[in-house]
Amino acid sequence: MPRPAVFLDRDGVINPYAYNAEFGTIDSPARPDEFTLAPGAAGAIATLNQAGLLVVVVSNQPGVAKGRFSAALLDAVTDKMQRQMREAGARLDAVYYCLHHPEGKIDEYRMSCECRKPKPGLLLRAAREWEIDLPHSYMVGDGAVDIIAGRQAGVKTLFIGPRKGYVFSELERQNAWPDAIVSNVCEATEWIRHARNGHTARGKNGKNGKNGHRKFVNSGDEAHFTAQYLQEAIDILKLLDQNSIERIADLLLELREREGRLFLIGVGGGAGHASHAVCDFRKIAGIEAYAPSDNISELTARVNDEGWDTSYANWLRGSRLKAKDMVLVFSVGGGDVKKNVSANLVRALEYAKQTGTTICGVVGRDGGFTRQVADGCTVVPTVNPANITPHTEAFQALIWHLLVSHPKLKAAQTKWESLQPHVTV
């Protein structure tokens, strides 16, 4: 009867990379004395063993083809890995290596093969020899090649690496977005454990998910998404540039002191923020504030008669925008005329620059045109390209609520905070 398995890349997953003094490189361990288990790896694999999952190593080891080490030395490293696993109460059911490389120095191993990841040959061979249930199996690795190989084999994929923008960009570039991003093999094991606790099924229409691979929906995945999304929010909080927020607070204070007006603009969710923020800046911060989306009659008339791209700029003209005023933008991308995204924001900011008006923004992605022209701008960091919009719009609300609550700006008490707590004696 087919059994599910967890396929593990070796280097960067089971063991850390090793520094090779001879070559001056950080690479796969070339000798047994360079091999050590990663912290928690044996315990994680023991957990997988106890869950009844096969644990299979699938690893590219082109060092043999390149002449960095011999097949005999690779075997010696493998023997040490297996021994250390056994001593820790863990078991690797099988180990599969690809020793080839198309530019290898050793003739025997110089070739383009079907087993070198990102091709799925190693996984498919293991599936045949061990009767593995691929649709209910997992691939864990620290490279895009692992994710691509896993996808082609029809398994779920987990990428081990930091939740950083440059990592996400590279995964997107290589079309290698995984089912989950985790910090290490221990976290991968926990993710798999949660996923297996639910009932695995295909989407409502049985359609393929992102990048053409099957999209599974199960209660374990949904629970993990909640944890992952909240962790992403925590990561964003840690990465937020607090100085940029303080800069906006200072500019708003100067605006109030010179009795300037605040014009808040955005599109979609940004327009919703603008409307809500108008209320709080007027009521709590004592700043005269307006938003074009609050006057739907004028806005739709301008869109109908003058066009969408100039609608906000012409509204600002009609409001007699002055140098002592401020324009505050809420936008996911900040506006980009070349990509025809939020062009109305770009035209509005161009007009604001002409009048010498102070410009601020709370934006996502790279900040777009808003960041280029702003006097003060907070960019919500990207920690997962799949969730840029919801995180940006969520943190826009957090940041403008912070601003109206800031001691520099808060001029009136909010209702619930003004109520005295009821004390029973």
N, C-alpha and C positions, 0 to 999 in steps of 0.2 A: 504494500500500500504506500503511495507517495507520501513523503514527509516534507514539511516546510523546513527551510534552512535559512541561516544567516551567513551571507558571504562577506568576508572581511578582507579588505586590503591589508597588507602587512605593515609596511613602513608608514609611520605617522598615525597608525591606528593601534596596532598591537605593541609596537616598539617605537621609540623616538629615532629620528635620524641621527647618524653618527658623523663626527668630524674626522676626516681622513687627512692626516698631516702630510702624507706622501703626495697627494694630489691637491691639497689645500681646498677641499670641497666638503660640503655637508651633503651626505648622500646615504644610500642604503648601507647598513653594516656589512663590511667586507670580510670580517673575521669574527669568530665566536666571541673574542674578548671585547668587541665593539657592540655586542648585542645586549640590550637590557629590556625588560618588559616595561611598558608605560605604566605609570601609577594607576592602579585600579583595574588594569586590563584583565588580569587573571580572574578577579572576582566577578567582573562583568560577564566573562565567557562562562564561568561556572554557573551564573544565573541563567544564561541561555541554555546550558546543558540541562539544568534542572527543569526548565520549561519544556523539555522534549524537542528542542530545535537542534538540527544538525548545525555544526559550526565548521565552515569551510573557508580556508584561506585561498584567495585568488590574487596573485601578485605578479606584476611585471618586474623581472629582474634582469634588465639588459646589461648589467655589469659583467655578466659572463660573456656575452657577445662582444662587448667593448674591451675585454681583456683586463678588467679591473680586478676580478677575482675568478677563481676556477669553479667549475660545477661541484668539485669535492669540497671546497670551502663553503659554498652555499649549503651543501648538505650538512656540514658541521654546524652552521648557524641554525639550520632548521632543527637539528637534533637538540641543540641547547634550548631553543624556544619550546619544543615539545616537552623536554625534561622539566623546565621551569614551570610550565603549565601543570604538569602532573603533580609536581611538588606542592603547588598551590591549590590542588583539588579541582583543576579545570581540565577540559579535554578539547583538543582540536581534532575533529573527525577526519579531516583530509586537508592536504596542502597541495595546491596546484600553482606552478610557476610557468611563466613564459620567459624563456631565456633568449629570445630572438631580438634582433634590431636591424632595420633595413640598412644601417650604415655601420654595422658591427665590424670589428677587426678580425674576428675569428670566422673563417669561412663556413664552418659547420652551422653557425648560428646567424650568419648574415642573410636575412631574408625578410620579406613582407609576409606575415603569417596571419592566420585567422584567430590565434589565441592571444595576441597582444591587445590589451585594452587600449582604445575604447571598443574594439570588437568584442563580442560576447562569448568567444570560443571557450574560454576557461569555465565560465558559468554553465554553458550548455553541455560541456563534457562532464562536469561534475553532476549535472542534473541527470544525464543518462546513466552514469555509473552508480549513483546513489539513489536513483528514483526520487528525485526531488520535486516537490510540488511548487513550481516556479511562481504561479500567481499569488501564493500565500507566503512568499519568501522575501528576503530583504538583502540589499547590498549596502555596505557601509564603507565609505572611503573618504580620503582627503584630497582627491583630485577630480577634475571634471571628467577624466577618462573613466573613473569608477562609476560616475552617475550615468554617463552615456551607455556604458557596457551593461549596467543594471537595467536601464530602460529598455535596451534592445532585447534583453533576456526576459523581459516581462515581469520584473520584480519591483518592489518599492525601493526607493533610494534615499539614503541619509548621507548628507555631506558633513564631514567633520572640519570645522574651521571657524574663524572669528566672524561675528556678525558685523562686518564692515562694508562700507560702500564699494571699495575696490574689489572685494571678493564677489559681491553681488553683480557688479558690472562684468567681471570675467565670466561668471556662470551664465549670465545673460548672453554675452558675446559668443560663447561656445554652445549656446542652446542646450545648456546642461542644468536647468533648474531642477533641484531635487524635491522629494516629497517633504523633507525636513532638513533643517540645518541645526546641528548639535555641536557641543563644545568638545566632546571626547567620546570614547567608546562606552563609558559608563552611562552618559546621558543618552547615547544611542540605544543602549539596552533598555533603559527606562521607557524611552519612546516606544520601542517595539512591544514592551510588556503592556503598556497602555493600549496600543493598537490592537493587540491580540485579545484584550478583554472585551472588545466589542464584536458586533456581527458585521463581517465584511460583505459589502455589496457594491454593485456598480451604480452609477448615477441614475437618476430617474429615467432617462432616455437611453441608457446604456451607451452613451456617447463617450468619445475619447476626451481626455482632459487636456491640460496645457501641453504644448509641444507634441501632441499626437499620441502620448502614452495614456494608458487607461487611468481614469480617475476613480479611485475607490472612496467610498463614503462609509465610515463606521463610527460608532460611538467613541472608540478609543482615539481616532483621529480628531474628532470634534473636541474632545477634552484636551487633547494636546494642542490644538489650535488656540484655544483660550489661553493656555499657559504660555505658548509661544508669542501670541499677540501682546499679552501683558508684559512679557519679558522684553519685547521690542520697545514697548513704551518706557520701561525702566531704562533701557539702553539709551533711548533718545533723551530722557531727562538728564542722564549723566553727561551726554555730549552737547547739550544746549549751551550756546555761548551766552553766559549770564551778563557779560559786559555789554553785549549788543542790546539786551533788554533794558539795562540801565541807561544806555544811550537814548533809547526811545523815550524812556520815562523823563529824562532831563529835557529832551526836546519838547515833550508835551507840557512840562512845567513852564518852559520859556513861552510856549504858545499861550498858555492861560495868562501869564503875567503881562503879555503884550496885547491881551484881549483879541487874539486871533480866533478864527473859526476852524473847526476840524471837519474835513470832508472824508468820509469813509467809503471806499469803493471795493467791489468784488463781484465775482460772477458765480452763479450757482451757490454752493455752500458758502463762498466768500461773501455773497450778497446777504445771505442770512445772518452771518456774523456781523456784517456792517450794520444791519438794521437793529439787532440786539445791542451792539456796542454803542450805537447812537444814544439809546436810552441810558445806559450806564455812565457814559462819559458826561452826559448832561446832568443826570440826577445825582451821581456819586462823586464825580470828579469836578463838577462845576465848569465844564468846558462846552461852549456852544458847538453842537455837532449836527451833521446832516448826512444823509445817504441818498443817492439818486434813485435807488430801488424802492425807497419809501413813497415816492410819488409815481405810482404806476401809470397814471394818465399821461403825465409829461414824458416819462421814459418811453412808453410805447408810441407816443406821437412822434418823438424824435427818431426812434428806430424806423418807423413807417415813412417819415418824410425825409429824413437826412441820412439814414443808414446806421447799422449797428456799430461799425468801427468808430464813428465820430460821436456816438450818442452820449458817452460820459464826458468827453472833452467839451461838447457844446452845452451840456448841463452845467459844467463848471464855469463856462463863459457866462451863461445865464445867471449864475450865482455870483458873478463879479468877483471871481477868485483873485486874491491879492497876495502880495509878498509876505504879509504878516500871518497868512493862513497856513494850514498844513493839510496834505493829502496822505491818508493812511490806507495802504493796500492789504487786502487779504486775498491771497491767490496761491494755488498749489504750485504753478510753474512760474509765476511772476510776469507772464506775458512774453510772447515771441511772435513778431510780425512774419518772419520768414516761414515759420511753421504754421502760421495762421491760427495761433492759439491766443485767446484773450487780447485780440488786437485793440479792442476798445479801451483796455487798461493802458496799453502802450501809448495810444494817442492822448489819453487823459494825462499821462505822466509827461509826455512831450510838451503839452500845453502848460502844465505846472512848472516845468523847467523854464519855459519862456517867461513866465510871470515871476520867477524867483521864489516860488512857494516851497516851503520845506516839505520833503517827501520822506515817508517812512513806510515800512512794509513788514509783514510777517508772512513768509513764503516758504515753499518747499523746493525739492530738487536742487538745481544750481542757483536758484533765485531769479533767473531770467532777467528781463529788462528792468524790473523793479530794483533788483540788487545793484545793477549797473549805475542807476541814477540816484539811488536813495541817499539821504543824509544819515539815516539810521535804519538798519535792516536786520531782522533776525531770521535766519534760515533754519527751518526744522530739519535736522539731519536725517538722511536716508539710511535706515538700517535693514530694510527689506524692500526691494523694488516692487514686490507684489502688493505692498500696503502703503505706498507713498501717499495716496489721496486721503484715506481715512486717518492716518497718523497726522498728516499736516493739518487737516481741518480740525482734528481734536485738539492739537496743541495750539492752534490759533485761538481757540476759545480759552484755553488755559492761560495763554500769555496776555490777552486783553483783559481777562478778569484779574490777572496779577497786576496789570497796569492801573486799573481803576481802584484797586485795593492798596496800591503802593502808598506808603506814608507821605511821599512827596506830592501825591496827587489826590488822595482821598479827602474829600471836603465834607462829606455827609455820611452819617452812619446808615448802614443797611438795616432793614427792618428786623430780621430775626436776631441779629447781633445786638440790637438796641433793647430787646426785651430782657428784663431781669428774670433770672431763673427762679422758679417757684420753690421755696424752701419750706419743708414741713418740719415743724418743731415738736 
